[in-house]
């Protein structure tokens, strides 16, 4: 084609600067496989309802498959003149099969064409992300199982609070990433809606069979309103929202790994393979991977804000502004996948300093609540016990001791109900294993939680392997 497909209305050639400015081929060419798949389905549907002949359909499908092969071999030329991936494929198809190629666009518009392309792309990528998050969660579980005997201080307000098992702490992130999987899975329901056949915005006069097209493309649902079909980008916004939450979780775990690997904490050491050095200070080993991941949260959040801002004032139906939906989407998909992958590989190689963690859990009066609970079990009200222990803490601070370092006489000066069994009560391991309430840090609880998570992951993996595309 030497002219624009929409050029019949125009008497002047498009300015080359406008061609460059309006072109999206630099980024939307990654949709080529989905665009061709959608076109093949559309072609089969047109033949089914006799808008084109079966012979014409066969010619078109053969040509489309040839184009896909050429793109994958790298022998396909892209140019700003043809604007987007749809026009590139249509132009090349006419070169391959002749004038019959002009029939392929019957009963559709680029508006519903790009909508179905993006939905198929995002459906595939969401499935990949769910699978990658499964691998990450498996890595967390394995790491947790290897460190069942490691005790560290749990924190509130970044102050030492109570001792917990390291695997219990890690399982908190397992829960976060599990919720991320649930959000992405829920989003698939909104992604898996087939818009093709809505045409520009009002539907079409041709006797098309949208349900048939949907079945060919593995969409369980067909969009109900043609105007909404071409102007809806909620499913992308929902994905970017889920991606932003997931990246926020990565930012949180990154912050902890950065702190824990510092000299001030010394809880862990990151593998040399996942660290870098300083160009001027030979002694430095920097946690650059967690730092970069922490920083990339802002990038994905920015993608979400960019698309929300783009869509917030658009009148119905399609507007060219919406060409800007793909760059933030592609960027977030790529960023999130890379973060999941590198964390999945990095976590198993982290070294834990068990001794330092334990020592940190035995200082800072982390057993104060347990002393209060001990008194409650002796019949004291919790508020009274809280006040009593607070006084004991003040005394211990003044004497530069921990509560468990006070002798029995000193402890009994705060309550006559305290007896020699208190020292077992204040032992970190005992403190942990008494927290048997569901979801607590007791060893038995954490063991059960890991077993349940492993079973859930296997079930999830099986479900993913058995679920056909689009469901």
KEFI-430475 format. One line per field, with one value per residue (C-alpha): residue number from 1; residue in one letter; x, y, z. Coordinates in steps of 0.1 Angstrom, whole numbers, plus 5000, padded with zeros to 4 digits. Example, Ala and Ser with C-alpha at 12.3 -4.5 7.8 and 13.67 -1.06 7.14 Angstrom:
2
i <- c(1	2)
aa <- c(A	S)
u <- c(5123	5137)
v <- c(4955	4989)
w <- c(5078	5071)
This chain:
471
i <- c(1	2	3	4	5	6	7	8	9	10	11	12	13	14	15	16	17	18	19	20	21	22	23	24	25	26	27	28	29	30	31	32	33	34	35	36	37	38	39	40	41	42	43	44	45	46	47	48	49	50	51	52	53	54	55	56	57	58	59	60	61	62	63	64	65	66	67	68	69	70	71	72	73	74	75	76	77	78	79	80	81	82	83	84	85	86	87	88	89	90	91	92	93	94	95	96	97	98	99	100	101	102	103	104	105	106	107	108	109	110	111	112	113	114	115	116	117	118	119	120	121	122	123	124	125	126	127	128	129	130	131	132	133	134	135	136	137	138	139	140	141	142	143	144	145	146	147	148	149	150	151	152	153	154	155	156	157	158	159	160	161	162	163	164	165	166	167	168	169	170	171	172	173	174	175	176	177	178	179	180	181	182	183	184	185	186	187	188	189	190	191	192	193	194	195	196	197	198	199	200	201	202	203	204	205	206	207	208	209	210	211	212	213	214	215	216	217	218	219	220	221	222	223	224	225	226	227	228	229	230	231	232	233	234	235	236	237	238	239	240	241	242	243	244	245	246	247	248	249	250	251	252	253	254	255	256	257	258	259	260	261	262	263	264	265	266	267	268	269	270	271	272	273	274	275	276	277	278	279	280	281	282	283	284	285	286	287	288	289	290	291	292	293	294	295	296	297	298	299	300	301	302	303	304	305	306	307	308	309	310	311	312	313	314	315	316	317	318	319	320	321	322	323	324	325	326	327	328	329	330	331	332	333	334	335	336	337	338	339	340	341	342	343	344	345	346	347	348	349	350	351	352	353	354	355	356	357	358	359	360	361	362	363	364	365	366	367	368	369	370	371	372	373	374	375	376	377	378	379	380	381	382	383	384	385	386	387	388	389	390	391	392	393	394	395	396	397	398	399	400	401	402	403	404	405	406	407	408	409	410	411	412	413	414	415	416	417	418	419	420	421	422	423	424	425	426	427	428	429	430	431	432	433	434	435	436	437	438	439	440	441	442	443	444	445	446	447	448	449	450	451	452	453	454	455	456	457	458	459	460	461	462	463	464	465	466	467	468	469	470	471)
aa <- c(X	X	X	X	X	X	X	X	X	X	X	X	X	X	X	X	X	X	X	X	X	X	X	X	X	X	X	X	X	X	X	X	X	X	X	X	X	X	X	X	X	X	X	X	X	X	X	X	X	X	X	X	X	X	X	X	X	X	X	X	X	X	X	X	X	X	X	X	X	X	X	X	X	X	X	X	X	X	X	X	X	X	X	X	X	X	X	X	X	X	X	X	X	X	X	X	X	X	X	X	X	X	X	X	X	X	X	X	X	X	X	X	X	X	X	X	X	X	X	X	X	X	X	X	X	X	X	X	X	X	X	X	X	X	X	X	X	X	X	X	X	X	X	X	X	X	X	X	X	X	X	X	X	X	X	X	X	X	X	X	X	X	X	X	X	X	X	X	X	X	X	X	X	X	X	X	X	X	X	X	X	X	X	X	X	X	X	X	X	X	X	X	X	X	X	X	X	X	X	X	X	X	X	X	X	X	X	X	X	X	X	X	X	X	X	X	X	X	X	X	X	X	X	X	X	X	X	X	X	X	X	X	X	X	X	X	X	X	X	X	X	X	X	X	X	X	X	X	X	X	X	X	X	X	X	X	X	X	X	X	X	X	X	X	X	X	X	X	X	X	X	X	X	X	X	X	X	X	X	X	X	X	X	X	X	X	X	X	X	X	X	X	X	X	X	X	X	X	X	X	X	X	X	X	X	X	X	X	X	X	X	X	X	X	X	X	X	X	X	X	X	X	X	X	X	X	X	X	X	X	X	X	X	X	X	X	X	X	X	X	X	X	X	X	X	X	X	X	X	X	X	X	X	X	X	X	X	X	X	X	X	X	X	X	X	X	X	X	X	X	X	X	X	X	X	X	X	X	X	X	X	X	X	X	X	X	X	X	X	X	X	X	X	X	X	X	X	X	X	X	X	X	X	X	X	X	X	X	X	X	X	X	X	X	X	X	X	X	X	X	X	X	X	X	X	X	X	X	X	X	X	X	X	X	X	X	X	X	X	X	X	X	X	X	X	X	X	X	X	X	X	X	X	X	X	X	X	X	X	X	X	X	X	X	X	X	X	X	X	X	X)
u <- c(5000	5014	4988	4973	4944	4924	4937	4906	4893	4926	4940	4975	5003	5009	5038	5067	5069	5033	5041	5068	5048	5017	5036	5034	5052	5083	5064	5033	5052	5055	5018	5024	5016	4984	4974	4979	4961	4932	4932	4932	4902	4884	4891	4877	4846	4841	4842	4819	4792	4800	4812	4843	4847	4865	4891	4897	4901	4926	4947	4945	4954	4984	4996	4992	5012	5040	5041	5044	5073	5090	5087	5101	5130	5138	5132	5102	5108	5091	5085	5068	5049	5026	5019	5012	5015	4980	4989	5022	5006	4978	5003	5025	4995	4986	5021	5019	4984	4972	4940	4921	4940	4917	4888	4904	4894	4857	4835	4863	4882	4916	4897	4884	4915	4939	4916	4916	4954	4961	4937	4953	4988	4979	4962	4993	5016	4994	4995	5033	5035	5012	5036	5067	5051	5045	5083	5091	5068	5083	5117	5105	5090	5122	5144	5120	5122	5160	5159	5133	5156	5165	5151	5153	5136	5103	5099	5072	5080	5114	5120	5126	5093	5091	5111	5098	5110	5127	5105	5074	5088	5094	5060	5045	5060	5047	5012	5017	5028	4999	4975	4992	4985	4949	4946	4962	4939	4908	4920	4920	4882	4881	4909	4892	4864	4864	4858	4864	4833	4825	4841	4848	4822	4787	4790	4787	4760	4777	4762	4792	4794	4812	4807	4825	4854	4856	4857	4886	4905	4897	4877	4850	4830	4820	4818	4782	4785	4803	4811	4826	4844	4867	4871	4876	4911	4900	4915	4949	4945	4935	4966	4988	4972	4979	5014	5020	5008	5031	5060	5052	5057	5090	5100	5092	5112	5140	5142	5145	5172	5191	5189	5196	5227	5241	5269	5245	5222	5245	5216	5223	5248	5238	5256	5285	5266	5238	5259	5283	5312	5323	5345	5364	5360	5375	5358	5323	5297	5265	5230	5223	5198	5174	5180	5172	5141	5130	5135	5115	5083	5082	5084	5055	5034	5042	5029	4996	4993	5002	4973	4948	4957	4954	4919	4904	4888	4883	4849	4834	4845	4880	4904	4940	4952	4946	4976	4995	4982	5008	5041	5032	5017	5047	5071	5053	5051	5088	5098	5076	5088	5124	5120	5103	5129	5159	5144	5135	5172	5186	5167	5182	5217	5212	5234	5218	5238	5219	5240	5236	5199	5195	5216	5195	5164	5177	5182	5158	5133	5116	5103	5084	5050	5057	5064	5031	5013	5029	5014	4980	4981	4987	4955	4967	4947	4966	4967	4981	5006	5016	5023	5043	5065	5070	5084	5107	5119	5128	5147	5165	5175	5189	5209	5220	5204	5178	5147	5159	5192	5175	5176	5145	5147	5148	5119	5098	5103	5078	5054	5054	5036	5068	5086	5116	5097	5098	5132	5119	5090	5115	5136	5132	5125	5098	5083	5080	5065	5039	5024	5002	4972	4963	4988	5012	5050	5050	5072	5043	5022	5049	5055	5018	5017	5046	5031	4997	5015	5034	5001	4984	5013	5011	4973	4978	5004	4982	4953	4974	4986	4951	4934	4930	4941	4915	4899)
v <- c(5000	5034	5054	5054	5029	5059	5083	5086	5115	5135	5156	5162	5138	5133	5154	5132	5147	5137	5102	5100	5116	5094	5061	5035	5007	5010	4996	4979	4956	4932	4925	4910	4874	4883	4906	4878	4853	4877	4882	4845	4840	4870	4855	4821	4838	4858	4826	4808	4835	4837	4873	4859	4825	4795	4798	4834	4826	4799	4823	4850	4826	4812	4848	4857	4827	4836	4871	4858	4836	4865	4887	4859	4853	4891	4896	4920	4957	4982	5018	5049	5054	5025	5037	5005	4968	4964	4985	4967	4933	4945	4961	4931	4908	4926	4921	4884	4875	4905	4924	4897	4911	4941	4919	4910	4943	4938	4941	4953	4985	4991	5002	4967	4951	4967	4960	4923	4923	4939	4916	4885	4899	4908	4874	4856	4879	4876	4838	4841	4864	4841	4812	4832	4843	4806	4799	4828	4816	4782	4796	4815	4783	4763	4790	4791	4753	4754	4779	4766	4770	4806	4832	4869	4900	4909	4947	4973	5010	4995	4989	4954	4940	4903	4873	4854	4825	4837	4814	4830	4864	4850	4835	4870	4878	4845	4857	4890	4874	4849	4878	4892	4860	4862	4898	4889	4858	4879	4904	4877	4876	4912	4907	4877	4896	4895	4929	4920	4927	4960	4977	5014	5019	5010	4974	4963	4956	4923	4890	4882	4855	4870	4839	4818	4843	4843	4805	4805	4829	4811	4840	4828	4860	4885	4922	4934	4971	4981	5016	5003	4976	4999	5026	5003	5002	4993	4959	4974	4998	4969	4950	4980	4984	4948	4952	4983	4964	4935	4959	4976	4941	4938	4972	4962	4930	4948	4974	4946	4928	4961	4968	4932	4930	4963	4962	4977	4946	4919	4895	4882	4883	4886	4864	4880	4870	4894	4922	4949	4969	5005	5022	5040	5020	4985	4971	4978	4951	4968	4954	4968	4942	4949	4987	4986	4966	4989	5018	5002	5003	5040	5032	5008	5031	5058	5036	5032	5070	5077	5055	5068	5103	5095	5079	5102	5128	5109	5111	5079	5061	5056	5086	5086	5094	5057	5048	5058	5028	5003	5019	5019	4984	4969	4987	4973	4938	4938	4954	4931	4899	4909	4916	4883	4864	4880	4875	4839	4833	4855	4843	4807	4822	4844	4835	4838	4849	4828	4838	4875	4872	4853	4877	4906	4887	4885	4922	4951	4936	4915	4893	4921	4910	4874	4886	4904	4874	4853	4876	4875	4837	4842	4862	4898	4920	4927	4965	4959	4934	4959	4986	4962	4950	4986	4994	4963	4975	5009	4992	4969	4999	5017	4986	4978	4944	4925	4912	4877	4889	4901	4877	4862	4886	4916	4903	4895	4931	4940	4912	4885	4862	4857	4824	4805	4792	4827	4821	4794	4817	4844	4821	4832	4796	4791	4825	4816	4781	4794	4816	4788	4810	4804	4824	4828	4822	4789	4763	4739	4767	4777	4740	4736	4769	4758	4724	4740	4765	4737	4718	4749	4756	4721	4725	4759	4745	4716	4740	4762	4732	4720	4753	4761	4796	4822	4804)
w <- c(5000	4990	5008	5043	5047	5060	5033	5011	5031	5029	5001	5016	5025	5062	5075	5083	5118	5124	5112	5138	5165	5160	5154	5181	5163	5184	5214	5200	5177	5206	5201	5167	5177	5194	5165	5141	5163	5166	5128	5121	5144	5128	5094	5103	5117	5085	5065	5089	5084	5046	5046	5029	5012	5028	5000	5007	5044	5037	5016	5043	5071	5052	5046	5082	5094	5069	5083	5119	5108	5091	5122	5144	5120	5120	5083	5088	5083	5106	5097	5112	5080	5089	5124	5143	5143	5128	5097	5093	5092	5069	5045	5044	5040	5008	4995	5003	4990	4969	4970	4990	5020	5020	5030	5064	5080	5072	5104	5126	5135	5149	5180	5188	5172	5196	5225	5219	5213	5246	5264	5250	5257	5293	5298	5288	5309	5340	5338	5336	5366	5386	5378	5387	5420	5427	5422	5445	5472	5469	5474	5505	5519	5513	5529	5559	5564	5564	5593	5616	5646	5640	5665	5659	5674	5658	5655	5658	5651	5641	5678	5692	5704	5709	5697	5667	5645	5613	5593	5609	5597	5562	5560	5564	5530	5517	5527	5509	5477	5480	5481	5450	5432	5443	5430	5396	5394	5401	5375	5348	5351	5338	5313	5298	5280	5242	5226	5189	5168	5185	5155	5159	5187	5175	5164	5128	5101	5091	5105	5126	5153	5183	5204	5178	5177	5215	5215	5190	5211	5244	5259	5283	5279	5252	5260	5263	5251	5220	5233	5265	5246	5227	5255	5285	5300	5335	5331	5325	5354	5377	5366	5373	5407	5415	5401	5423	5454	5446	5440	5473	5490	5472	5485	5520	5519	5502	5530	5555	5536	5533	5570	5580	5558	5573	5599	5624	5622	5608	5606	5571	5543	5507	5482	5463	5431	5441	5455	5441	5454	5455	5429	5457	5489	5486	5517	5505	5497	5487	5486	5452	5441	5470	5466	5429	5435	5462	5438	5410	5431	5422	5385	5386	5407	5382	5354	5373	5380	5343	5330	5356	5346	5309	5313	5339	5316	5283	5268	5252	5231	5217	5218	5205	5240	5247	5225	5256	5276	5263	5274	5311	5308	5290	5314	5345	5331	5324	5357	5378	5361	5364	5402	5408	5389	5406	5441	5434	5426	5453	5484	5485	5485	5516	5546	5580	5611	5636	5666	5660	5655	5687	5707	5694	5706	5742	5747	5748	5773	5746	5774	5792	5778	5789	5825	5824	5811	5838	5865	5847	5850	5887	5890	5884	5860	5828	5834	5869	5855	5828	5854	5875	5847	5835	5869	5867	5833	5847	5875	5851	5828	5859	5868	5832	5832	5812	5830	5830	5845	5876	5905	5921	5950	5927	5907	5937	5949	5921	5928	5955	5931	5911	5918	5904	5874	5859	5844	5821	5812	5801	5778	5742	5729	5755	5748	5712	5717	5741	5713	5700	5690	5654	5632	5661	5660	5679	5662	5658	5642	5618	5608	5601	5582	5560	5553	5545	5521	5504	5498	5485	5461	5447	5443	5426	5403	5393	5387	5365	5344	5339	5331	5294	5282	5289	5318)
